[in-house]
Amino acid sequence: MDIEPIAFKGDRRDKYLVTARHIAYYLCREHTMNSYPDIAYQVNRDHTTVMYGAKKVARRLAHGDADIRLVCDAVLSLLRANQ
């Protein structure tokens, strides 16, 4: 599903948008040198919101959530292909 940047940074709380945001926070934290406040600034959120979302994804991955793993791997593959 394609998500427009305006929707990603917006205030809507549809489940698919929230999950996408959380995955983005997790990937940014794990694959960059950015702190939670740095990531939060870029997406116009509070750093605790970003921390909560990233840790939620990490917990789901630790419990073997195949859907989240699939999405994370797909996003990373796209990012690597576009470098």
C-alpha positions as CSV (number, residue, x, y, z in Angstrom):
1,M,0.0,0.0,0.0
2,D,1.4,3.4,-1.0
3,I,1.3,6.1,1.7
4,E,1.6,9.7,0.8
5,P,4.2,11.6,2.8
6,I,1.5,14.1,3.9
7,A,-0.5,11.2,5.3
8,F,2.5,9.7,7.0
9,K,3.3,12.9,8.8
10,G,-0.3,13.8,9.4
11,D,-2.5,13.2,12.5
12,R,-4.7,10.4,11.2
13,R,-4.6,7.2,13.4
14,D,-5.8,4.6,10.9
15,K,-4.1,1.3,11.9
16,Y,-2.2,0.9,8.6
17,L,-0.8,4.4,9.0
18,V,0.2,3.9,12.7
19,T,1.9,0.6,11.9
20,A,3.8,2.2,8.9
21,R,5.0,5.0,11.2
22,H,6.1,2.6,13.8
23,I,8.1,0.6,11.3
24,A,9.7,3.7,10.0
25,Y,10.7,4.8,13.5
26,Y,12.2,1.4,14.2
27,L,14.1,1.3,10.9
28,C,15.4,4.8,11.4
29,R,16.6,4.0,14.9
30,E,18.2,0.7,14.0
31,H,19.8,1.8,10.7
32,T,20.9,5.4,11.3
33,M,22.8,7.2,14.0
34,N,19.8,9.4,14.7
35,S,18.5,9.7,18.3
36,Y,14.8,9.5,19.1
37,P,14.6,13.3,19.3
38,D,16.2,13.6,15.9
39,I,13.8,11.2,14.4
40,A,10.8,12.8,16.2
41,Y,11.8,16.2,14.8
42,Q,11.8,14.9,11.2
43,V,8.3,13.5,11.5
44,N,6.8,16.2,13.7
45,R,6.2,13.9,16.7
46,D,7.3,13.8,20.3
47,H,10.4,11.7,21.0
48,T,8.4,9.5,23.4
49,T,5.9,8.7,20.6
50,V,8.8,7.6,18.3
51,M,10.4,5.6,21.2
52,Y,7.1,3.8,21.9
53,G,6.6,3.0,18.2
54,A,10.1,1.7,17.6
55,K,10.1,-0.4,20.7
56,K,6.7,-1.8,19.8
57,V,8.0,-3.0,16.4
58,A,11.1,-4.4,18.2
59,R,8.9,-6.4,20.5
60,R,6.8,-7.8,17.7
61,L,10.0,-8.8,15.8
62,A,11.3,-10.5,18.9
63,H,8.1,-12.5,19.2
64,G,8.4,-13.7,15.6
65,D,5.8,-11.5,13.9
66,A,6.3,-12.6,10.3
67,D,4.2,-9.8,8.8
68,I,6.3,-7.1,10.4
69,R,9.5,-8.9,9.5
70,L,8.3,-9.1,5.9
71,V,7.5,-5.4,5.7
72,C,10.8,-4.4,7.4
73,D,12.8,-6.5,5.0
74,A,10.9,-5.2,2.0
75,V,11.5,-1.6,3.0
76,L,15.2,-2.2,3.6
77,S,15.5,-3.9,0.2
78,L,13.9,-0.9,-1.5
79,L,16.2,1.5,0.3
80,R,19.3,-0.5,-0.6
81,A,18.2,-0.7,-4.3
82,N,17.8,3.1,-4.4
83,Q,21.2,4.0,-2.9
